[in-house]
Amino acid sequence: MWYLSWQGPWFYAGALVGVLTKLRDEGGLDFLMAGTIDPFAIDALGLHWGDLTLSTPVLTTITDVSYDPDAYPFQVRAYLSNYKIMGAFFPGFVAGDFPAPPVSLPIPIEGATLALVGYHPDGAEAVVARAEADPGGVTYLELPPTLLLDTVAPSPGQQVVTSMPTLEWTPLPGATAYWVELSGGGVYARWLLPPTSTQLVVSDLGQGSFQLPPSTTIRWSVTAYTDSGYTAEELTDPFGSGAPPPLWTQSITHFANGTFVTAP
């Protein structure tokens, strides 16, 4: 018997779909069996469901994957981003890496998305490109040829003399939203910003006043979305209260990371 933990919303009514997969030695996943509970509900009283039986074979097809490992100046990683079974979408980022081409992967006949990651020189993710898998055909994954998003200030490891520094990054053509996060010394903050933004003053937080602790390394990151679907009102919310959209639904997502040290 397996026990499942619920990671979804507090209130939900619909169908619950489960799938059994297996890591392949040659990369990717084998899709074995699936099952569903319908109806399924969760509310203030808890879960309302029966047994989830995985007894239906998952129908699959093959896609041939093509990408150029040399199209990016640094390390790349390819993986299964998400897939669809019984009408439900499953994120595949926890597993399903596959090697450099040529490679053939099984995918559910309902569809799947593949992803290719390019990295900054320090090993941090720089950009993720995704493409819908072509069932029975060739799926080509392509990254931008150069780094398009990077942090500008503070410079890496710079000591800042203010508790409310200005975070600055390079503008990304075609960005639809920026998601900025800051953490360190017991502080965590996040902001959701419109595509015209290229900097942020930490005092603009709006999630409660705070001061960064002294002599502390602070890490911050900026994510640029290209098809986030946010509304204009959400992008100008000074509280940054919106949650970032699921990364595995984005066709192109750019990342940049930075650090600075607060003064004693």
DOSEKOL-721058 format. One record per residue (C-alpha): residue number from 0; residue in one letter; chain; x, y, z. Coordinates in pm, 1 decimal, m for minus. Last residue first. Layout:
<sites>
+-----+------+-----+----------+----------+----------+
: seq : type : mol :        x :        y :        z :
+-----+------+-----+----------+----------+----------+
: NUM :    a :   A :        X :        Y :        Z :
...
+-----+------+-----+----------+----------+----------+
</sites>
This chain:
<sites>
+-----+------+-----+----------+----------+----------+
: seq : type : mol :        x :        y :        z :
+-----+------+-----+----------+----------+----------+
: 263 :    p :   A :   2881.4 :   4531.3 :    974.8 :
: 262 :    a :   A :   2790.3 :   4607.3 :    611.0 :
: 261 :    t :   A :   2560.1 :   4373.1 :    420.0 :
: 260 :    v :   A :   2717.9 :   4126.8 :    180.5 :
: 259 :    f :   A :   2595.2 :   4081.9 :   m175.8 :
: 258 :    t :   A :   2485.9 :   3789.6 :   m389.7 :
: 257 :    g :   A :   2346.6 :   3745.3 :   m741.8 :
: 256 :    n :   A :   2141.7 :   3512.9 :   m958.3 :
: 255 :    a :   A :   1997.7 :   3529.8 :  m1309.7 :
: 254 :    f :   A :   1726.4 :   3318.7 :  m1472.3 :
: 253 :    h :   A :   1549.2 :   3316.0 :  m1809.6 :
: 252 :    t :   A :   1235.6 :   3119.6 :  m1898.8 :
: 251 :    i :   A :   1136.0 :   3027.8 :  m2256.3 :
: 250 :    s :   A :    827.4 :   2824.7 :  m2351.7 :
: 249 :    q :   A :    681.8 :   2855.7 :  m2000.5 :
: 248 :    t :   A :    443.8 :   2589.9 :  m1868.5 :
: 247 :    w :   A :    708.4 :   2406.6 :  m1664.6 :
: 246 :    l :   A :    788.8 :   2720.2 :  m1468.8 :
: 245 :    p :   A :    447.9 :   2722.8 :  m1305.8 :
: 244 :    p :   A :    348.6 :   3088.7 :  m1270.7 :
: 243 :    p :   A :    505.9 :   3280.5 :   m982.9 :
: 242 :    a :   A :    265.8 :   3344.7 :   m694.5 :
: 241 :    g :   A :    109.0 :   3687.2 :   m672.4 :
: 240 :    s :   A :    163.7 :   3887.6 :   m355.4 :
: 239 :    g :   A :    428.3 :   4120.1 :   m488.9 :
: 238 :    f :   A :    296.9 :   4376.4 :   m243.3 :
: 237 :    p :   A :    320.3 :   4667.6 :   m487.0 :
: 236 :    d :   A :     72.5 :   4495.6 :   m724.8 :
: 235 :    t :   A :    171.2 :   4644.9 :  m1062.3 :
: 234 :    l :   A :    212.0 :   4309.3 :  m1238.1 :
: 233 :    e :   A :   m108.9 :   4170.4 :  m1092.8 :
: 232 :    e :   A :   m308.5 :   4466.9 :  m1221.8 :
: 231 :    a :   A :   m158.5 :   4437.4 :  m1571.0 :
: 230 :    t :   A :   m267.3 :   4073.3 :  m1583.2 :
: 229 :    y :   A :    m21.1 :   3784.2 :  m1566.3 :
: 228 :    g :   A :    m20.2 :   3535.7 :  m1853.5 :
: 227 :    s :   A :    340.9 :   3436.8 :  m1794.6 :
: 226 :    d :   A :    452.2 :   3408.2 :  m2155.7 :
: 225 :    t :   A :    813.1 :   3531.0 :  m2165.2 :
: 224 :    y :   A :    899.1 :   3509.2 :  m1797.1 :
: 223 :    a :   A :   1214.7 :   3661.7 :  m1655.2 :
: 222 :    t :   A :   1338.3 :   3523.9 :  m1323.0 :
: 221 :    v :   A :   1549.5 :   3740.7 :  m1094.2 :
: 220 :    s :   A :   1756.4 :   3611.9 :   m806.6 :
: 219 :    w :   A :   1886.5 :   3729.6 :   m473.3 :
: 218 :    r :   A :   2123.3 :   3594.9 :   m212.8 :
: 217 :    i :   A :   2223.5 :   3795.6 :     93.0 :
: 216 :    t :   A :   2550.0 :   3725.9 :    272.4 :
: 215 :    t :   A :   2529.2 :   3876.8 :    619.0 :
: 214 :    s :   A :   2751.2 :   4122.6 :    803.0 :
: 213 :    p :   A :   2449.9 :   4319.9 :    925.4 :
: 212 :    p :   A :   2087.8 :   4193.1 :    908.6 :
: 211 :    l :   A :   1865.6 :   4332.4 :    631.0 :
: 210 :    q :   A :   1606.6 :   4567.7 :    769.9 :
: 209 :    f :   A :   1236.7 :   4493.9 :    781.8 :
: 208 :    s :   A :    899.8 :   4651.5 :    705.5 :
: 207 :    g :   A :    606.7 :   4432.5 :    612.0 :
: 206 :    q :   A :    529.5 :   4281.1 :    273.2 :
: 205 :    g :   A :    543.9 :   4612.4 :     82.9 :
: 204 :    l :   A :    895.3 :   4543.5 :    m40.7 :
: 203 :    d :   A :    969.4 :   4879.5 :   m199.7 :
: 202 :    s :   A :   1246.6 :   4929.3 :     59.0 :
: 201 :    v :   A :   1448.8 :   4671.2 :   m135.8 :
: 200 :    v :   A :   1479.1 :   4912.7 :   m426.5 :
: 199 :    l :   A :   1410.8 :   4728.3 :   m751.2 :
: 198 :    q :   A :   1567.5 :   4752.1 :  m1093.1 :
: 197 :    t :   A :   1510.0 :   4672.2 :  m1460.1 :
: 196 :    s :   A :   1130.7 :   4695.4 :  m1471.5 :
: 195 :    t :   A :    948.3 :   4745.7 :  m1802.9 :
: 194 :    p :   A :    825.3 :   4384.1 :  m1797.3 :
: 193 :    p :   A :    607.0 :   4442.9 :  m1489.4 :
: 192 :    l :   A :    720.3 :   4323.0 :  m1145.2 :
: 191 :    l :   A :    631.9 :   4047.8 :   m898.5 :
: 190 :    w :   A :    836.0 :   4080.1 :   m580.1 :
: 189 :    r :   A :    966.4 :   3835.8 :   m322.1 :
: 188 :    a :   A :   1110.5 :   3851.6 :     27.3 :
: 187 :    y :   A :   1283.3 :   3613.5 :    265.9 :
: 186 :    v :   A :   1485.1 :   3726.2 :    568.6 :
: 185 :    g :   A :   1634.2 :   3490.2 :    828.4 :
: 184 :    g :   A :   1989.3 :   3603.2 :    756.0 :
: 183 :    g :   A :   1949.9 :   3547.3 :    383.3 :
: 182 :    s :   A :   1688.6 :   3564.5 :    109.5 :
: 181 :    l :   A :   1578.6 :   3778.2 :   m186.5 :
: 180 :    e :   A :   1345.8 :   3683.2 :   m470.5 :
: 179 :    v :   A :   1255.8 :   3873.3 :   m788.5 :
: 178 :    w :   A :    992.9 :   3759.6 :  m1042.4 :
: 177 :    y :   A :    992.6 :   3955.9 :  m1366.4 :
: 176 :    a :   A :    704.9 :   3972.0 :  m1614.7 :
: 175 :    t :   A :    623.2 :   3965.9 :  m1987.7 :
: 174 :    a :   A :    982.5 :   3962.1 :  m2117.2 :
: 173 :    g :   A :   1019.0 :   4002.3 :  m2494.3 :
: 172 :    p :   A :   1356.8 :   4172.4 :  m2482.9 :
: 171 :    l :   A :   1521.5 :   4109.3 :  m2143.1 :
: 170 :    p :   A :   1642.8 :   4414.4 :  m1955.1 :
: 169 :    t :   A :   1970.7 :   4366.5 :  m1763.8 :
: 168 :    w :   A :   1941.7 :   4352.5 :  m1387.7 :
: 167 :    e :   A :   1946.4 :   4587.9 :  m1088.5 :
: 166 :    l :   A :   1883.1 :   4542.8 :   m718.0 :
: 165 :    t :   A :   1890.1 :   4869.2 :   m524.5 :
: 164 :    p :   A :   2000.6 :   4839.6 :   m162.7 :
: 163 :    m :   A :   1780.3 :   4888.1 :    145.4 :
: 162 :    s :   A :   1997.5 :   4804.8 :    446.3 :
: 161 :    t :   A :   2261.7 :   5040.0 :    312.6 :
: 160 :    v :   A :   2638.8 :   5008.4 :    319.0 :
: 159 :    v :   A :   2667.1 :   4733.5 :     59.3 :
: 158 :    q :   A :   2956.7 :   4488.4 :     45.9 :
: 157 :    q :   A :   2992.1 :   4341.0 :   m302.3 :
: 156 :    g :   A :   3001.0 :   3960.0 :   m324.8 :
: 155 :    p :   A :   2878.5 :   3957.4 :   m683.0 :
: 154 :    s :   A :   2818.5 :   4314.1 :   m808.0 :
: 153 :    p :   A :   2517.3 :   4486.2 :   m654.7 :
: 152 :    a :   A :   2418.5 :   4548.5 :   m922.3 :
: 151 :    v :   A :   2410.7 :   4419.8 :  m1280.1 :
: 150 :    t :   A :   2244.6 :   4075.2 :  m1268.3 :
: 149 :    d :   A :   2215.3 :   3891.9 :  m1596.5 :
: 148 :    l :   A :   1956.1 :   3811.3 :  m1861.3 :
: 147 :    l :   A :   2031.0 :   3754.3 :  m2230.7 :
: 146 :    l :   A :   2318.8 :   3506.0 :  m2215.2 :
: 145 :    t :   A :   2398.1 :   3406.4 :  m2573.0 :
: 144 :    p :   A :   2288.5 :   3155.8 :  m2839.1 :
: 143 :    p :   A :   1925.0 :   3142.6 :  m2719.7 :
: 142 :    l :   A :   1841.9 :   2775.3 :  m2659.3 :
: 141 :    e :   A :   1691.2 :   2529.3 :  m2907.5 :
: 140 :    l :   A :   1511.4 :   2197.8 :  m2860.7 :
: 139 :    y :   A :   1401.8 :   2001.3 :  m3167.5 :
: 138 :    t :   A :   1140.0 :   1725.5 :  m3133.2 :
: 137 :    v :   A :   1150.9 :   1480.5 :  m3423.8 :
: 136 :    g :   A :    850.9 :   1271.1 :  m3529.2 :
: 135 :    g :   A :    626.0 :    989.7 :  m3402.7 :
: 134 :    p :   A :    473.9 :   1219.1 :  m3147.5 :
: 133 :    d :   A :    635.9 :   1566.0 :  m3173.4 :
: 132 :    a :   A :    709.3 :   1671.4 :  m2816.9 :
: 131 :    e :   A :    598.1 :   2024.4 :  m2734.2 :
: 130 :    a :   A :    903.8 :   2241.1 :  m2688.5 :
: 129 :    r :   A :   1071.1 :   2399.6 :  m2387.3 :
: 128 :    a :   A :   1367.0 :   2632.8 :  m2343.7 :
: 127 :    v :   A :   1521.6 :   2693.6 :  m2000.8 :
: 126 :    v :   A :   1771.4 :   2973.5 :  m1942.8 :
: 125 :    a :   A :   2049.8 :   3067.3 :  m1701.9 :
: 124 :    e :   A :   2059.6 :   2791.4 :  m1440.7 :
: 123 :    a :   A :   2347.6 :   2832.3 :  m1196.0 :
: 122 :    g :   A :   2677.7 :   2653.6 :  m1264.5 :
: 121 :    d :   A :   2907.7 :   2951.2 :  m1210.3 :
: 120 :    p :   A :   2954.7 :   2993.8 :  m1588.0 :
: 119 :    h :   A :   2576.3 :   3039.8 :  m1626.1 :
: 118 :    y :   A :   2381.9 :   2735.3 :  m1741.7 :
: 117 :    g :   A :   2164.9 :   2627.4 :  m2034.4 :
: 116 :    v :   A :   1863.3 :   2403.9 :  m1978.3 :
: 115 :    l :   A :   1669.4 :   2207.4 :  m2242.9 :
: 114 :    a :   A :   1308.8 :   2102.7 :  m2189.4 :
: 113 :    l :   A :   1066.0 :   1847.8 :  m2333.1 :
: 112 :    t :   A :    687.5 :   1875.7 :  m2325.6 :
: 111 :    a :   A :    449.0 :   1580.8 :  m2341.5 :
: 110 :    g :   A :    129.1 :   1473.2 :  m2515.0 :
: 109 :    e :   A :   m182.9 :   1258.0 :  m2494.3 :
: 108 :    i :   A :      5.7 :    974.6 :  m2669.7 :
: 107 :    p :   A :    225.1 :    944.7 :  m2362.3 :
: 106 :    i :   A :    595.9 :    979.0 :  m2443.7 :
: 105 :    p :   A :    864.9 :    719.6 :  m2513.3 :
: 104 :    l :   A :   1202.1 :    875.1 :  m2592.6 :
: 103 :    s :   A :   1446.4 :    831.5 :  m2881.2 :
: 102 :    v :   A :   1797.4 :    974.4 :  m2846.4 :
: 101 :    p :   A :   2052.3 :   1109.8 :  m3093.6 :
: 100 :    p :   A :   2118.8 :   1317.5 :  m2903.0 :
:  99 :    a :   A :   2280.8 :   1410.5 :  m2570.7 :
:  98 :    p :   A :   2149.6 :   1221.6 :  m2271.2 :
:  97 :    f :   A :   1807.9 :   1214.4 :  m2101.6 :
:  96 :    d :   A :   1683.7 :   1348.1 :  m1772.2 :
:  95 :    g :   A :   1346.4 :   1201.1 :  m1671.1 :
:  94 :    a :   A :   1326.6 :   1294.7 :  m1307.8 :
:  93 :    v :   A :   1194.0 :   1561.0 :  m1072.4 :
:  92 :    f :   A :   1123.3 :   1790.2 :  m1368.4 :
:  91 :    g :   A :    839.4 :   1574.6 :  m1500.6 :
:  90 :    p :   A :    542.6 :   1790.1 :  m1401.9 :
:  89 :    f :   A :    219.0 :   1595.2 :  m1454.9 :
:  88 :    f :   A :    m79.8 :   1730.7 :  m1646.3 :
:  87 :    a :   A :   m414.3 :   1549.3 :  m1618.8 :
:  86 :    g :   A :   m639.6 :   1456.0 :  m1913.9 :
:  85 :    m :   A :   m597.8 :   1083.1 :  m1857.4 :
:  84 :    i :   A :   m221.3 :   1130.0 :  m1895.0 :
:  83 :    k :   A :    m40.3 :   1449.2 :  m1993.0 :
:  82 :    y :   A :    333.5 :   1514.1 :  m1970.5 :
:  81 :    n :   A :    573.4 :   1765.9 :  m1824.8 :
:  80 :    s :   A :    933.2 :   1888.4 :  m1849.3 :
:  79 :    l :   A :   1111.9 :   1571.1 :  m1961.0 :
:  78 :    y :   A :   1481.8 :   1652.9 :  m1943.4 :
:  77 :    a :   A :   1782.2 :   1800.5 :  m2121.8 :
:  76 :    r :   A :   2082.1 :   1951.3 :  m1945.5 :
:  75 :    v :   A :   2337.3 :   2194.2 :  m2087.3 :
:  74 :    q :   A :   2680.8 :   2305.2 :  m1967.3 :
:  73 :    f :   A :   2827.2 :   2629.6 :  m2099.3 :
:  72 :    p :   A :   2862.1 :   2830.6 :  m2420.0 :
:  71 :    y :   A :   2522.8 :   2730.9 :  m2556.8 :
:  70 :    a :   A :   2455.9 :   2592.8 :  m2905.9 :
:  69 :    d :   A :   2729.7 :   2335.2 :  m2849.1 :
:  68 :    p :   A :   2492.5 :   2076.1 :  m2705.1 :
:  67 :    d :   A :   2289.2 :   2098.1 :  m3028.5 :
:  66 :    y :   A :   1943.1 :   1953.8 :  m2989.2 :
:  65 :    s :   A :   1745.0 :   1671.2 :  m3146.6 :
:  64 :    v :   A :   1502.1 :   1433.3 :  m2980.1 :
:  63 :    d :   A :   1325.2 :   1146.9 :  m3156.6 :
:  62 :    t :   A :    970.0 :   1101.5 :  m3030.9 :
:  61 :    i :   A :    812.0 :    763.2 :  m2961.3 :
:  60 :    t :   A :    452.6 :    668.3 :  m2878.8 :
:  59 :    t :   A :    275.2 :    579.0 :  m2558.5 :
:  58 :    l :   A :    m49.5 :    430.8 :  m2428.4 :
:  57 :    v :   A :    m51.8 :    409.2 :  m2050.1 :
:  56 :    p :   A :   m188.3 :     74.5 :  m1931.1 :
:  55 :    t :   A :   m488.7 :    110.3 :  m1697.2 :
:  54 :    s :   A :   m458.7 :    m61.7 :  m1358.7 :
:  53 :    l :   A :   m334.8 :    203.5 :  m1117.1 :
:  52 :    t :   A :   m597.7 :    180.9 :   m843.8 :
:  51 :    l :   A :   m658.2 :    487.0 :   m628.6 :
:  50 :    d :   A :   m878.0 :    376.0 :   m339.2 :
:  49 :    g :   A :  m1158.6 :    604.2 :   m232.7 :
:  48 :    w :   A :  m1182.6 :    978.9 :   m191.4 :
:  47 :    h :   A :  m1299.1 :   1262.2 :     28.8 :
:  46 :    l :   A :  m1000.7 :   1441.3 :    182.2 :
:  45 :    g :   A :  m1037.5 :   1680.9 :    472.2 :
:  44 :    l :   A :  m1325.5 :   1851.6 :    649.9 :
:  43 :    a :   A :  m1232.1 :   2197.4 :    523.2 :
:  42 :    d :   A :  m1248.0 :   2070.6 :    165.7 :
:  41 :    i :   A :  m1093.3 :   1809.3 :    m62.3 :
:  40 :    a :   A :  m1279.2 :   1631.7 :   m339.4 :
:  39 :    f :   A :  m1246.2 :   1344.5 :   m582.9 :
:  38 :    p :   A :  m1517.6 :   1233.6 :   m824.3 :
:  37 :    d :   A :  m1362.1 :   1058.0 :  m1004.3 :
:  36 :    i :   A :  m1063.6 :    866.5 :   m873.4 :
:  35 :    t :   A :   m821.3 :    782.7 :  m1153.0 :
:  34 :    g :   A :   m570.1 :    524.4 :  m1266.8 :
:  33 :    a :   A :   m247.3 :    488.7 :  m1457.4 :
:  32 :    m :   A :      1.7 :    215.4 :  m1545.0 :
:  31 :    l :   A :    348.2 :    194.9 :  m1699.4 :
:  30 :    f :   A :    507.8 :    505.4 :  m1848.2 :
:  29 :    d :   A :    879.7 :    444.9 :  m1901.5 :
:  28 :    l :   A :   1076.9 :    757.6 :  m1829.5 :
:  27 :    g :   A :   1368.7 :    945.8 :  m1982.7 :
:  26 :    g :   A :   1727.8 :    831.1 :  m2007.8 :
:  25 :    e :   A :   1908.1 :    515.0 :  m2126.7 :
:  24 :    d :   A :   1869.4 :    340.2 :  m1790.4 :
:  23 :    r :   A :   1499.2 :    428.8 :  m1794.5 :
:  22 :    l :   A :   1336.9 :    564.1 :  m1479.7 :
:  21 :    k :   A :   1000.0 :    402.4 :  m1412.7 :
:  20 :    t :   A :    652.5 :    553.2 :  m1407.8 :
:  19 :    l :   A :    325.6 :    479.0 :  m1225.5 :
:  18 :    v :   A :     48.2 :    729.7 :  m1284.2 :
:  17 :    g :   A :   m220.4 :    884.4 :  m1064.8 :
:  16 :    v :   A :   m522.9 :   1092.5 :  m1158.9 :
:  15 :    l :   A :   m757.6 :   1270.0 :   m917.1 :
:  14 :    a :   A :  m1082.0 :   1401.5 :  m1064.9 :
:  13 :    g :   A :  m1279.7 :   1710.6 :   m970.7 :
:  12 :    a :   A :  m1337.7 :   1911.5 :   m656.3 :
:  11 :    y :   A :  m1072.5 :   2116.7 :   m480.3 :
:  10 :    f :   A :  m1045.2 :   2330.1 :   m168.5 :
:   9 :    w :   A :   m713.2 :   2353.5 :     14.9 :
:   8 :    p :   A :   m520.7 :   2370.3 :   m311.8 :
:   7 :    g :   A :   m279.2 :   2094.5 :   m414.9 :
:   6 :    q :   A :     10.4 :   1923.2 :   m239.1 :
:   5 :    w :   A :   m184.6 :   1622.7 :   m104.2 :
:   4 :    s :   A :     34.5 :   1347.6 :     39.7 :
:   3 :    l :   A :    m12.3 :    992.3 :    m87.6 :
:   2 :    y :   A :     30.9 :    666.7 :    100.6 :
:   1 :    w :   A :    121.8 :    350.6 :    m86.3 :
:   0 :    m :   A :      0.0 :      0.0 :      0.0 :
+-----+------+-----+----------+----------+----------+
</sites>
